[in-house]
Amino acid sequence: MTVTAITAERTPARRLPSLAWALGACHLVARGGSFVQPMLVLYLTQEHRMTPAAAGAVVAAVGIGDFGSQLLGGWLGNRIGRRRTMLLGFLGTAIALAALGSAGAAPGIWAAAAGYGVAAGLFRPAGSAAVADLPPEQRVRAYSLLYWAANLGYAVAATVSGVLASRGYGLLFWLNAVAMLAAALIVVAAVPETRSTAQRSSRRLLPALSADRLMITMTLIHVGCFTLLMQAFATLPLLMTGRQFSSATYGAVLALNGFAIIVLQPLAVAALANRDRGTVLATAMLLVGLGGGLAAMAQSISGYAIAVLLLSLGQIGLAVQFGATFAALAPPDLRSGYLGVASSAWSLGAVLGPMIGTALLEESGRMELGAVAFAAGVLLFVAQQAVAGRLRARQADQSTEKGTQR
């Protein structure tokens, strides 16, 4: 019996085990200490005198590395364990930050940025797999805690990084590296290995995935959803400044996103944890489409604020059920790999969304962008509802198998 199984037997379903709190602390420390990423473009353009296009290429390298890290982290979590993968990620991120902060030439900066993206993303699939190893009735609340902690940490980093940057960009890199080492210490002290001997398999991930049509369909739907979400946030500053609103006004409106997630997500967990997963996800996707469409067509501060709140509600709905849904889809011996693929949907959306959204805005205009966002939200809602029955059937089959095994 694993440490997780022992803990779960002593933990009521509505109480979170210590593993979830430890992983939440890792998210809070790691994201709260991520001072470099919010200031990366300014660092490159001011310290290294890079052009905006060159700085954008470096940021893209981070994104490409992050996409690859989701697949790599999932594979490593199955092969060497969740705990070792987390430690590798945090320690590797600290090294990559030191390399990025000391790199002088453009090729070295680009390589260090890609390495930073790879290392920084390893924790997500490994941590998600560790939560997936918990009993199903605890997963929704545990995943929601991780997402909430990550957003609280991001709010801290976004607020503090600007103050720190005024005292020198070098300080950002070293403090960020220290935060990664602190997160690694939390793993050492409080995160047990959750992968049991029974979960160790010689099966390969790719053949299993290629035969799992429901997993492929769900991943593609979520790539579309995250692309829609990220294009909305990427085009929002352009839309608002195009209406002659100041950057300060944009910042104030955007702050509603973090505030709404921090305040409303705990309430949403209580309200949505036991709801049908497919319906919750479909409704969340529809809200993302409505928010993105309204953002493109809004003309007032109140219109933009409502759009951001709709986007935030969509994010909250996705966060409540995303991890638990994909954890239920995954075979026990391939959980980490499956969740790595699921996380890569977010990373791919973060790459595609800004590209598609800004190109559509430039070529066709705000009204067409809004219409596409609305239509995409409706299509995603229909697609997710179409597979909701198959999700319920898969969950019922797994529950039956577990009951038989007991």
N, C-alpha and C positions, 0 to 999 in steps of 0.2 A: 504493500500500500504506500502511495506517495505521500509526501508532506501535505500536499494540497488536499488529498482525499481525507486525511486525518483532520485537517483544519475544517474542511467542509462539514464533516459529521458533527462537529461541535458548534457550528455557526448556523443560526436560524437563517432561513431564506432571505428575510428582509434586512439582515445585518450583513455588512461586508466583511470578508475575512481580512486578516492583516496583509496578505499579499496584495489585495487591491489598493489598500492605503499606501503601501510601500511603492507600488508602481505609480500611483497618483503623485506621491512625493517626488519621484524621479521626473515625471512630466513637469511638475511645478518648478523644480530647481533648474532643469535643463532649458525649458522654455523661458523661465524668468531670467535666466542668465544669458539668453541669446541676444546679446547686444550688437553683434556684428551685422547680422542680416538686415535689420531696418536701416542701417547707416552705410551699407556696402556701396551703393551707387555714389553717395556723396564722398566716401573715402576714395573711391577710384577716380572720380572726376576732380577732386580737390587736391588730394595728396599725390596722385600719379599723373594728373593732367590728362586723363583719358577722355576721349570723346564720349558723348552719351551712347553712341552706337557700340563702341568698344566696351563700355561699362555694361551695357545690356547683354553683350555676348558673355561676359563673365557671370552675370546673374543667370543667364540661360544655362551655363555650364553647371552651376549649382543645381538647377532644376533637372537637368539631364542626369546628374549624379544621383539625385534623390529618387528619380524614377527607377534607375538601376538598383538602388539600394533596397527597394521594396522587394524585388525579386530575389536579390542576394540574401537579404535578411530572412526571408521566408525559407529559403533553401538551407541556410546555416542553422536556423532554429530547429529544423528537422534533423540535421546532421550532427551538430555539436551541442545542441541544447539551447533553450531560451536564455538562460542566465549568462552563458559564455558569449552568446551573440550580443546581448545588451552591453556587457563589459567591453567587448571588442569595439562596439559602436561608440561608446562614450570616450574610451581612451583614444581611439582613432580620431575622433572629432577634436579632442584637445591637441593632438599632434598636427592635424590639418590646419587648425586655426593658427598655431604657431608658424607653420609654413606659409600660410596666406598672408599673415601680418608682416612677415620678413621678406617675402618675395619682392623682387624689384622689376624684373623684365616681364613683359606681357605673357610670354609662353609659360613662365613659372607661375604667374598669378592665375592663369586659366587652369593649369593642371592642379594647383592647390585648391581652387574653387570646386573643381569636379570631385577631388578627393574629399573635400569638406561635405559636399552633397551626398556622396556615397556613405561616409561614416555617420553623418548626423541622422540619416534615415533608418539605420539598422535597428534602432530601439523599437520603432513602431510595429513592424510585423512580429518581432519576438515578444514584445509586451502584449500585443493582441493575442498571440498564441497562448501565452501564460494565462490570460483571462479566460480564453476559450477552454482551458483545462479545468476551470471551475465548474461546479454543477450548473446546468442551464438556468435554473431559477435565480442565480446570482449574477449572471453575465450582463444583463441589461444595465443594472445599477453600477456594476464595476466599469463597464465601458463608458457610461455616462460620466462617472467620476474622473476617468482619465481625460476625457474631452474637456470637461469643466476645468480641471487643473491646468491643462495645456492652454486654454484661453485666458485663464487668470494670469498664468505666467507670461503669455504674450503681451497682455495689457501692461504688466510691470515692465517688461523689456522695452516696449515701445515708448513708455513714459520716461524711463531712466536713461535709455541710450542717447537721447538727444542731449541731456545734461552732461553725461560722461564725455560725449564727443567734443563738447566745448573745451574740455581740458586735454584733448589730444586723442587721436584715433588709436594710438598704440595701446592705451588703457583698455579700450573695448575688447581687443583680441585677448589680452591676458586675463581679464576678468571673466570673459566668456569661457576660456579654457579652464579656469579654476572651477566654474560652475559645472563643467562636464566632469571634472575629477570628483566633485562633490556628489554628482549623480551616480558615478561609478561606485563610490563608497556606500551609498544607500543600497545599491544592488548587492555588494559584498556583505553588508550587515543584515539586510532584511528581506532579500528576495531569494527564495529557495528555487532549486530546479524543479519544474513542474512536469517535465516530460518523463513519463513512466517507461519502464522496460517494455511494457506491452505496446507502447506507441512507437517504438523503434522498428522501422520497417525498411526492407530493401527495395520497396516499390519506388518507382521514379515518378516525379511529380507530373511531368509533361504528358505521358500517356494517360494518367488518371484524369487530368484536366481535359484533354482532348475528347475523352469519352463522356464527360459530364456536361451535357447540353444546358442544364439549368444554371450551373455555375458560369458558363460562358455567357449565357444570356444576361444574367444578373450583372456580371462585370461590365458588359457593353452598355447596359442601361445606366449604370453608375458612371461610366466614362462620360456619357452624354450629360448626365445630371451635373457632375462636377465641372465639365466644360461650360455649361450654362451658368453655373454659379460663379465661376472664376471670371468669365467674361463680364459679368455684371459688375463685379468689384473693380476690374481693370478699366472699364470704360466710365465708371462713375465720376472720377475726377475730371475727365475730359468733358463729360456731359455737363457737370456743374460749372466748370470754368467757362464753358461755351455759353452758358447763360449769365456770365459776368458775376458769378459768385466767387468769393475769395477762397484762397487755400485754407484759411482759418475756418471758414464756414464749412468747407468740405470736411476738414478734420473733426469738427464738432458733430456733423451728421454721421460720419463714419464711426465715431465713438459710441453711437447708439448700438452698433453691432455687438461690440464686446460687452457693453453694459447689459443688453438684453440677454445674451447668452449666460452671463454670470448669474443674473437674477432669476431668469425664467427656466433655465434648464433643470434645476432641482425640482421645480414644480411639474415640469413636463415629464420627468421620470416617473413621478407618482401617478400622473394621469395616463401615461401611455405605455408603461412597462408591460402591462398585461393585455394590451390591444393587439389586434391582428397585425403582424409585421408588414405584410404586403400593403395593407391599407394605409398604415402610418407612413411608409416610405413613399407610396404613390401621392398621398396628400402633401407630403413635404416637397416633392418634386414639382407639384402644381404650384405651390407657394413660391418656389424659386422662380418659376416662369413668370408668375404674376409680378413678383418683385422686380425681376430684370426688365420686364416690359414697362412697368410703371416708371422705373428709373430713367429709361430712354425717353419717355414722353412727358415727364414731369416738368413743370415750369416754376414751381415755388419751393421754398425750403420745406414746407410741410409735406409737399408731394414727395420730395426726396427722402424725407424722414420716414414716411409711411413705406416707401419702397425698401429702405434698409431694414425696417422692422419686419416686413414680409420675408425678405431674404434671411433674416435672422431666425424667424420662426421655421423656415424651411431647413436651415442648418441644424436647428435644435431637433427637429423631427428625424432628420437623417442620423444625427449623433446618437439618439436614443436607441435606434434599432439597427443601425448599420453593422456594427461589430457582432452583435448577437446573431443577426441573420446569417452572415457569412460563416460564423463559428458553427452554426447549426448545419450549414451546407457541407462543411469539411469533414472528411474521414478522420478519425482520431490520430492515425499515424501520419497524416499529411496536413495537420492543422496549420502549422507555421507557414508552409508553402502556399496553401489556399489563402490565408490571410495576407501574405505578402502580395499575391496577385490582386486581392481586393484593395489593398492600400495603394497599389500602383495605379488603380483607376483614378484615385485622387491626384496623384502626381502627374498623370497624363493629362487630366483635366486642367491642372495648373499650367501646363505648357500650352495646350491647345486653346484654352479659353481666352487669354489675352490676345493671342494671335488672331483668332477668328473674330472676336468682338471688335477690336480696334480696326481691323481691315474692313469689316462690314460697316462700321460707323463712318469710316473715311470714304468708302466707295458709294454707299447707298444713303447714308444719313440716319438721323436718330429715329424717325418714324418707322423706317424699314427694320432697324435694329429692334425696336420695341415689338413690332409685329412678329418677327422671327422668334424673339424670346417667349412671347405669349404662346405661339404655336408649338414651340419646343416643349414648354411646360405641359401643355395638354397631351402631346404625343408621349412624353415620358410617363405621365399619369396613366394613360391607356395601356402602355407597354407593361408597366409595373403591375397594374391590376390584372393584366392577362396572365401573368405567371404567379399570381398570389395563391391560386389553388394548388399549383405544383409545390410552392414553398410549404404550404400547410401539410401536404401529403408527405414531403420529405421529412419534415419535423415529426410527424406522427410515426413514420417508419422507424426513425432513430429512437424515439421514445419506446416503441414496441421492442426493438432490439435490446435496449438497455434493461427493460423489464424482464426480458427472457434471460439475459445474462445473470441478473440477480437471482 
